[in-house]
Amino acid sequence: MAIQIDHLADYPQYIETLAPWIHDYWQPLLRDETIDARIKKLRNHMSHTSLPIALVAHDGTQVYGTAALRVHDLPGREDLSPWLGGVFVGQTYRRQGIGSKLCHAVEQKAAELFGNSNLYLFTLDQQSWYQGLGWSFHETCDWMGHEGDIMTKQIVGE
């Protein structure tokens, strides 16, 4: 599988696959969210230079996952910016390094746009995985009644 990482803006046809995947995964926590709302959110990420920016992992015909660079990703923590968010790989394609490639691509995009800066993310349960990618614990926080962690990584501009 020859995986490419590109802007969602260049491959909008992948929204129809990604939206149901993401919706189904988060449905237990985001019960009121519809697939149409998820489609709208993904369409809002179709940019090359202004946040939010979504990237997609694909091979030209099949999409495998997505990740985004966002101004903010956790309500109440608008003081922290920018954020890696929306990291998602389709269930069939997990544990093949796709998520790592997506995260690295978002980090590169952040370096391109912001130079030397801190990048943040929020996770409920993937702390160990992100630590393996060089992320560090920043603080514990609450999202919709669920405890998670904010993590950070120093991004070095080109």
N, C-alpha and C positions, 0 to 999 in steps of 0.2 A: 504494500500500500504506500504510494507516494503522496505524502501529506503536504499540502500547501497551507500557509496561513495568509489570509487576505482580509480586506475590509468587507464587512457585510454589505456595505453600500454597493460593492461591485458584484455581489451575488444575492440580490434580494429574493430570488426564488427559494433560497434555503429557509426563509422564515416559515414557510408552510410546514416544514419538517421540524424545525427547532421549537416552534411555539407549543405544539402538543406535548413534545418530550418534556419541556420545562414545566408546563402547566401540570402534567400528570405527576411529576416528581414533587412539586411543591404544594399540590392540592391538599394534603393533610394539614398544612399550616396556613395556607392562603385560600381558605374555603370559598371566599367570595369572589376570587379572581376567575375571570372567564378566559377562554382561549383567545377571544377577540381582544381582550385587554392586553394579553401577552403579545399578540401580534402588533398591536399599537405601540407597546413599549419597545419591541425590537425595531420597528420602523423608525422610532425616535432616535435610535442608535446608528442610523445610516449616514455617517459622516466620515471624512478623512482627517479633518483638522480641528473641528470643534466638538467638545464633549457634550453628550456621551458618544463614544466611538465603540462599536462592536467589531470584533474580529471573528473570523470563522476558520475552522480547520476543515479541509475538504480535499478531494482529489480531482475536482473538475466536474464530477457527476454526482458524488455522494458527499453530504455534509456529515461531519463526525462530532462537532462541538463548537462552542462559542465562549468568548470571554470579553469583558468590556473595560474600558477606561472611562471613569465617571468623575464628575466634580465631587459628588457626595453619594454615599451608598448606605448610610445608617442614620435614620431620623434622630435628631438631637445631637449629632456630632458633626454639624456643619463647619465646625472650627478645623476639622481635619480634611485635607485635600491634597492631591487627587486620590482616587480609590481604584483598585482592581476589584471588579465585581462581576457577577453573572457568569462565573466559571461553570461550565456545564459540558459534559461529554455524554453522548448517547450511551445507554447501558451496554449495548453490544460491543462498543468500542473502548470501554474502560480498561485500565491497566496495560495500556500500550504506549504510554508516554505522551499522549495527545494533550492531556490537561497541562502537563509541564511545558510543552511547546507553546500552548496558548498563553500561559502565564508569562513565559519569557518574552513572547511577542508583545504583550501588553506593557511589560516593563520597558522594552525597547521604545515603544511608542511614547511612553511617559518621559523617557530620557530625551527623546527627540523634541517633544513639545515643552518640557519643563526644565531640562538640564538637570543639574544636581538638586535632588529633592527627596523627601520621604514619600513613599507610596503606602497606602493603607488598604487593608481588607478586613472584612468581618466573616467569621466562620462559626458555625454552631458546633461542628464536630470533626473538622479536618485539620486541626492544629498541627499534628505530627507530620502530615503530608506537606503542609506549607513550610514547616521548619526544615524539612528536607530540601526545600527549594531556596533556603536562605532567609526565610522570614523569621522575625522575632516577635515575641509577645509584647504588646503595648499595654493593654488593660482588659479587664473583664467588663462585659456590658450586658444589657438586656435588650432583646428584640422580641416584641410581641409576647412577652412573658416567658421567653426562653433565654437561658443564660448562654452566652457565647463569648468569644474573644475578638478584640481588635488586634490585628497584627500589623507590623510595619517592616519596610525594607528600604534601605538607602539606595536610591537610583543615581547612577553616575552618568551625566550627560556625555554626549559624544565629543 
